[in-house]
Amino acid sequence: MVFYLGLISGTSMDAIDAALVDFDAAPLRIIATGATAFAPALKRRITALIDQAGSVALDEVGEIDVELGRAFAQAALALLRSAGVDISRVAAIGSHGQTLRHRPDLPAPFSWQIGDPNTQMEMLREISPLFHADKITKPLIVLQGANDPRVIKPESDEIVDAIKKKNGVVEYVVFDNEGHGFSKRANEIRGNKAILDFLDKYLKATAVAGTN
């Protein structure tokens, strides 16, 4: 199951509104909503852009575009944390941005929003373990329930594959009839044994080697 995340801020700039939605449900299901207040300094700078449009430097617009992108990314992360949802479960993020100008009355009508989506993607990518598999230098064991609705199997498949591609050491144990956590005694015993064997193999061996 994957979710979609939407971000928007209104002309009042009282907050960045975020919503996490499951479109696969019928009707659609709202997983979580949240509002993150603007930092006062950023709000003042955006207000100045709008009120003093005739005298604002392009560099100022560019800087605020990036800062606002970061603020939107932080709002997305805050919502995911409060909902207990990992970023890897989000299929797409739609960001409306902050409107600077809306001029539908002109001969060439336009609506101009800022809040750099590239900056948002960079920040969210930075926290995803999938893109930092090369930093996992110690042996890792992953226990995965095939029917887990919270940490879905494809997520574990991806991190395991990423570690293997970097020639890392990873052991992957999949339980075909489990979800999130163990519900069957036999699987719990199997999982605990896998952990003990893993620790004996890597941790105990390292400790013995260190005494020689």
C-alpha positions as a Markdown table, in Angstrom:
| # | Residue | x | y | z |
|---|---|---|---|---|
| 1 | Met | 0.0 | 0.0 | 0.0 |
| 2 | Val | 1.3 | 3.4 | -1.0 |
| 3 | Phe | 0.2 | 6.9 | -0.1 |
| 4 | Tyr | 0.2 | 10.3 | -1.7 |
| 5 | Leu | 1.1 | 13.5 | 0.0 |
| 6 | Gly | -0.2 | 17.0 | -0.8 |
| 7 | Leu | 1.2 | 20.4 | 0.3 |
| 8 | Ile | -0.2 | 23.9 | 0.0 |
| 9 | Ser | -0.1 | 27.3 | 1.7 |
| 10 | Gly | -2.7 | 29.9 | 1.3 |
| 11 | Thr | -2.4 | 33.7 | 0.7 |
| 12 | Ser | -2.7 | 34.3 | 4.4 |
| 13 | Met | 0.5 | 32.3 | 5.0 |
| 14 | Asp | -0.7 | 31.2 | 8.4 |
| 15 | Ala | 0.7 | 27.7 | 7.8 |
| 16 | Ile | 1.8 | 25.0 | 5.3 |
| 17 | Asp | -1.1 | 22.5 | 5.1 |
| 18 | Ala | -0.3 | 18.9 | 4.4 |
| 19 | Ala | -2.5 | 15.8 | 3.8 |
| 20 | Leu | -1.6 | 12.1 | 3.4 |
| 21 | Val | -4.1 | 10.2 | 1.3 |
| 22 | Asp | -4.8 | 6.7 | 0.2 |
| 23 | Phe | -6.3 | 6.8 | -3.3 |
| 24 | Asp | -6.5 | 3.1 | -3.6 |
| 25 | Ala | -9.4 | 3.0 | -1.1 |
| 26 | Ala | -12.9 | 3.6 | -2.3 |
| 27 | Pro | -13.8 | 6.2 | -1.5 |
| 28 | Leu | -10.4 | 7.7 | -0.9 |
| 29 | Arg | -9.1 | 7.6 | 2.6 |
| 30 | Ile | -7.4 | 10.5 | 4.4 |
| 31 | Ile | -4.6 | 9.0 | 6.5 |
| 32 | Ala | -3.5 | 12.2 | 8.2 |
| 33 | Thr | -3.5 | 16.0 | 8.0 |
| 34 | Gly | -1.4 | 18.6 | 9.5 |
| 35 | Ala | -0.4 | 22.3 | 9.5 |
| 36 | Thr | 3.1 | 23.6 | 10.0 |
| 37 | Ala | 3.5 | 27.3 | 10.9 |
| 38 | Phe | 5.8 | 29.5 | 8.8 |
| 39 | Ala | 9.0 | 30.7 | 10.4 |
| 40 | Pro | 8.4 | 34.4 | 11.2 |
| 41 | Ala | 11.5 | 35.5 | 9.3 |
| 42 | Leu | 10.5 | 33.5 | 6.2 |
| 43 | Lys | 6.9 | 34.8 | 6.3 |
| 44 | Arg | 8.2 | 38.4 | 6.5 |
| 45 | Arg | 10.4 | 37.9 | 3.5 |
| 46 | Ile | 7.6 | 36.4 | 1.4 |
| 47 | Thr | 5.3 | 39.2 | 2.4 |
| 48 | Ala | 7.9 | 41.7 | 1.3 |
| 49 | Leu | 8.2 | 40.0 | -2.1 |
| 50 | Ile | 4.4 | 40.4 | -2.6 |
| 51 | Asp | 4.1 | 43.9 | -1.3 |
| 52 | Gln | 7.3 | 45.3 | -2.9 |
| 53 | Ala | 7.3 | 43.4 | -6.2 |
| 54 | Gly | 8.6 | 46.4 | -8.1 |
| 55 | Ser | 11.8 | 46.6 | -6.2 |
| 56 | Val | 12.7 | 43.0 | -5.3 |
| 57 | Ala | 16.0 | 41.5 | -6.7 |
| 58 | Leu | 15.8 | 38.2 | -8.6 |
| 59 | Asp | 18.4 | 36.8 | -6.2 |
| 60 | Glu | 16.1 | 37.4 | -3.3 |
| 61 | Val | 13.3 | 35.5 | -5.1 |
| 62 | Gly | 15.6 | 32.6 | -5.9 |
| 63 | Glu | 16.8 | 32.4 | -2.3 |
| 64 | Ile | 13.3 | 32.4 | -0.9 |
| 65 | Asp | 12.2 | 29.9 | -3.5 |
| 66 | Val | 14.8 | 27.4 | -2.0 |
| 67 | Glu | 14.1 | 28.3 | 1.6 |
| 68 | Leu | 10.4 | 27.8 | 1.0 |
| 69 | Gly | 11.1 | 24.4 | -0.6 |
| 70 | Arg | 12.9 | 23.4 | 2.5 |
| 71 | Ala | 10.0 | 24.5 | 4.7 |
| 72 | Phe | 7.6 | 22.5 | 2.6 |
| 73 | Ala | 9.8 | 19.4 | 2.9 |
| 74 | Gln | 9.9 | 19.9 | 6.7 |
| 75 | Ala | 6.1 | 20.1 | 6.8 |
| 76 | Ala | 5.9 | 16.8 | 4.8 |
| 77 | Leu | 8.3 | 15.2 | 7.3 |
| 78 | Ala | 6.4 | 16.5 | 10.3 |
| 79 | Leu | 3.2 | 14.9 | 8.9 |
| 80 | Leu | 4.9 | 11.6 | 8.2 |
| 81 | Arg | 6.4 | 11.5 | 11.7 |
| 82 | Ser | 3.0 | 12.2 | 13.4 |
| 83 | Ala | 1.3 | 9.6 | 11.2 |
| 84 | Gly | 4.0 | 7.0 | 11.8 |
| 85 | Val | 4.5 | 6.5 | 8.1 |
| 86 | Asp | 7.9 | 6.1 | 6.5 |
| 87 | Ile | 8.8 | 8.3 | 3.5 |
| 88 | Ser | 9.4 | 5.2 | 1.4 |
| 89 | Arg | 5.6 | 4.5 | 1.4 |
| 90 | Val | 4.9 | 7.8 | -0.3 |
| 91 | Ala | 4.5 | 7.3 | -4.1 |
| 92 | Ala | 4.3 | 10.9 | -5.0 |
| 93 | Ile | 4.2 | 14.4 | -3.5 |
| 94 | Gly | 2.1 | 17.2 | -4.9 |
| 95 | Ser | 3.2 | 20.7 | -3.9 |
| 96 | His | 1.2 | 23.7 | -4.8 |
| 97 | Gly | 3.7 | 26.1 | -3.4 |
| 98 | Gln | 3.1 | 29.7 | -2.2 |
| 99 | Thr | 1.4 | 32.1 | -4.6 |
| 100 | Leu | 3.3 | 35.3 | -5.3 |
| 101 | Arg | 1.1 | 36.6 | -8.1 |
| 102 | His | -2.2 | 35.5 | -9.6 |
| 103 | Arg | -3.2 | 37.6 | -12.6 |
| 104 | Pro | -5.9 | 35.9 | -14.6 |
| 105 | Asp | -7.0 | 39.3 | -16.0 |
| 106 | Leu | -3.9 | 40.1 | -18.1 |
| 107 | Pro | -3.7 | 39.5 | -21.8 |
| 108 | Ala | -1.2 | 36.7 | -21.0 |
| 109 | Pro | -2.7 | 35.4 | -17.7 |
| 110 | Phe | -0.5 | 33.7 | -15.2 |
| 111 | Ser | -0.2 | 32.3 | -11.7 |
| 112 | Trp | 3.2 | 32.3 | -10.1 |
| 113 | Gln | 4.1 | 30.0 | -7.2 |
| 114 | Ile | 7.4 | 29.4 | -5.4 |
| 115 | Gly | 8.7 | 26.6 | -3.2 |
| 116 | Asp | 11.3 | 24.8 | -5.2 |
| 117 | Pro | 10.2 | 21.1 | -5.6 |
| 118 | Asn | 13.8 | 20.0 | -6.4 |
| 119 | Thr | 14.8 | 21.2 | -2.9 |
| 120 | Gln | 12.0 | 19.3 | -1.4 |
| 121 | Met | 13.0 | 16.1 | -3.2 |
| 122 | Glu | 16.7 | 16.5 | -2.1 |
| 123 | Met | 15.8 | 16.8 | 1.6 |
| 124 | Leu | 13.4 | 13.9 | 1.5 |
| 125 | Arg | 15.9 | 11.8 | -0.4 |
| 126 | Glu | 18.5 | 12.7 | 2.2 |
| 127 | Ile | 16.6 | 10.9 | 5.0 |
| 128 | Ser | 15.7 | 7.8 | 3.1 |
| 129 | Pro | 18.0 | 4.8 | 4.1 |
| 130 | Leu | 17.6 | 3.4 | 0.6 |
| 131 | Phe | 19.9 | 6.1 | -0.8 |
| 132 | His | 22.5 | 5.6 | 1.9 |
| 133 | Ala | 23.1 | 1.8 | 1.7 |
| 134 | Asp | 26.8 | 2.5 | 1.0 |
| 135 | Lys | 27.0 | 3.9 | 4.6 |
| 136 | Ile | 25.9 | 0.5 | 6.1 |
| 137 | Thr | 29.3 | -1.0 | 6.7 |
| 138 | Lys | 28.4 | -3.6 | 9.3 |
| 139 | Pro | 26.5 | -6.9 | 8.8 |
| 140 | Leu | 22.7 | -6.4 | 8.8 |
| 141 | Ile | 19.8 | -8.8 | 9.3 |
| 142 | Val | 16.3 | -8.0 | 8.1 |
| 143 | Leu | 13.2 | -9.8 | 9.2 |
| 144 | Gln | 10.2 | -9.1 | 7.0 |
| 145 | Gly | 6.6 | -10.1 | 7.1 |
| 146 | Ala | 5.4 | -10.7 | 3.6 |
| 147 | Asn | 2.0 | -9.2 | 4.4 |
| 148 | Asp | 3.2 | -6.3 | 6.5 |
| 149 | Pro | 1.0 | -3.3 | 5.7 |
| 150 | Arg | 3.2 | -0.7 | 7.4 |
| 151 | Val | 6.7 | -1.7 | 6.3 |
| 152 | Ile | 5.9 | -3.3 | 3.0 |
| 153 | Lys | 8.1 | -6.1 | 1.5 |
| 154 | Pro | 9.2 | -4.1 | -1.6 |
| 155 | Glu | 10.8 | -1.6 | 0.8 |
| 156 | Ser | 12.9 | -4.3 | 2.4 |
| 157 | Asp | 13.6 | -5.9 | -0.9 |
| 158 | Glu | 15.1 | -2.5 | -2.1 |
| 159 | Ile | 17.3 | -1.9 | 0.9 |
| 160 | Val | 18.6 | -5.5 | 0.8 |
| 161 | Asp | 19.3 | -5.3 | -2.9 |
| 162 | Ala | 21.0 | -1.9 | -2.5 |
| 163 | Ile | 23.3 | -3.3 | 0.2 |
| 164 | Lys | 24.2 | -6.4 | -1.9 |
| 165 | Lys | 25.0 | -4.1 | -4.9 |
| 166 | Lys | 27.6 | -2.4 | -2.6 |
| 167 | Asn | 29.0 | -5.8 | -1.6 |
| 168 | Gly | 27.7 | -5.4 | 1.9 |
| 169 | Val | 26.7 | -8.2 | 4.2 |
| 170 | Val | 23.0 | -8.7 | 4.7 |
| 171 | Glu | 20.8 | -11.6 | 5.7 |
| 172 | Tyr | 17.2 | -11.5 | 4.7 |
| 173 | Val | 14.5 | -13.6 | 6.4 |
| 174 | Val | 11.0 | -13.4 | 5.0 |
| 175 | Phe | 7.9 | -14.8 | 6.8 |
| 176 | Asp | 5.3 | -15.5 | 4.2 |
| 177 | Asn | 2.4 | -15.7 | 6.6 |
| 178 | Glu | 3.2 | -12.7 | 8.9 |
| 179 | Gly | 2.3 | -9.0 | 8.9 |
| 180 | His | 3.8 | -6.4 | 11.1 |
| 181 | Gly | 5.3 | -8.3 | 14.0 |
| 182 | Phe | 4.9 | -12.0 | 14.9 |
| 183 | Ser | 1.4 | -13.5 | 15.3 |
| 184 | Lys | 2.5 | -17.1 | 15.1 |
| 185 | Arg | 4.7 | -18.8 | 17.8 |
| 186 | Ala | 6.6 | -20.9 | 15.2 |
| 187 | Asn | 7.6 | -17.8 | 13.3 |
| 188 | Glu | 8.7 | -16.0 | 16.4 |
| 189 | Ile | 10.9 | -18.9 | 17.4 |
| 190 | Arg | 12.4 | -19.0 | 13.8 |
| 191 | Gly | 13.0 | -15.2 | 13.9 |
| 192 | Asn | 14.7 | -15.3 | 17.3 |
| 193 | Lys | 16.9 | -18.2 | 16.2 |
| 194 | Ala | 17.9 | -16.3 | 13.0 |
| 195 | Ile | 18.9 | -13.3 | 15.2 |
| 196 | Leu | 20.9 | -15.5 | 17.6 |
| 197 | Asp | 22.6 | -17.3 | 14.7 |
| 198 | Phe | 23.4 | -13.9 | 13.1 |
| 199 | Leu | 24.9 | -12.6 | 16.3 |
| 200 | Asp | 26.9 | -15.7 | 16.8 |
| 201 | Lys | 28.2 | -15.5 | 13.3 |
| 202 | Tyr | 29.2 | -11.9 | 13.2 |
| 203 | Leu | 29.3 | -10.4 | 16.7 |
| 204 | Lys | 30.8 | -13.3 | 18.7 |
| 205 | Ala | 33.3 | -14.0 | 15.9 |
| 206 | Thr | 34.5 | -10.4 | 16.0 |
| 207 | Ala | 34.8 | -10.5 | 19.8 |
| 208 | Val | 36.9 | -13.7 | 19.7 |
| 209 | Ala | 39.1 | -12.3 | 17.0 |
| 210 | Gly | 39.7 | -9.2 | 19.1 |
| 211 | Thr | 41.1 | -11.3 | 22.0 |
| 212 | Asn | 43.7 | -13.0 | 19.9 |
